[in-house]
Amino acid sequence: MTEDLTASEFEAMTGLTTKALRLYGERGILSPVSVDPLTGYRSFDRSQGQHGILLDLLRRAYVPMAELPTARTFDFTQHRQALTMQRHLEDFFLDVAERVAEFDPSSFVAHSNAAPALEWVGVAFDLTIPDEFDDRVETIRALVVDAPRIEQAFEAALAELGEEPADRVWSTAPDSIRNRSAMVLARPASVRLSSQRARIETQVRSATGQNVAVVSGTLPRRLETTFISASSDELTPVDEAAAGYLHLLAFERYLAENELSAISAHGRQVVNSPSLFLGPAPVTVFDVHPR
């Protein structure tokens, strides 16, 4: 009969450290076959060696703890596909960061238009992006589906209250919204709808299954300022992703050079259309106090 291995012998065989072996035991990933009740010494079956070596190598490959197998099987193909996708995403953000690092304020031209005070109403919903890559991808995929449905349900609720379809909509995180992980879809409102908030929230939740909060406010008299790139080159996906950051930097430089003050530190993604998702591409608009 083959004798079991002591913990130290198993560590020498597999390359696992004492700390890792204890942690895997606590997590139920790799448990000893026996533990001496008096000494606490752990023993491992020799047949567990392959599993132990596999775990050591997977951790060297930076496989997350949550993905370590509890048996001698591992979906290498799926993990490689996830790594490839993550690497593409890392390269993408490195390219975006490079664009930001090369920011040249002279490459953007500012345009400002005077706008009167405007009553608005909007619907806010959670936009928390998880840290884990796979969870982040799923959240973004869900947002692509959920946001248009929320917008449609919100507009339907407003229509029942007599609101005409909007000719301009925008997304933002107004200063009155403290939770910066919230996305807000907003539009002009002909009347204040504070007394109807609960009704609208219930209708949107019923239609979409999403918890939302109705918010409202007033955009004061302002200069709506946009920035256009002086370059005539066709934008790449990296250029489009970097544009929001570059416009913000251009806006900060514009404020300083012209001694102006911003109504809000961030821009609004504005579309001259009844829908933010079915109309033309949004334009970043920064609101500035007139002189």
Summary of the structure (lengths in Angstrom):
residues: 291
radius of gyration: 27.6
end to end distance: 91.1
largest distance: 91.1
contacts: 773
relative contact order: 0.13
helix: 45%
strand: 21%
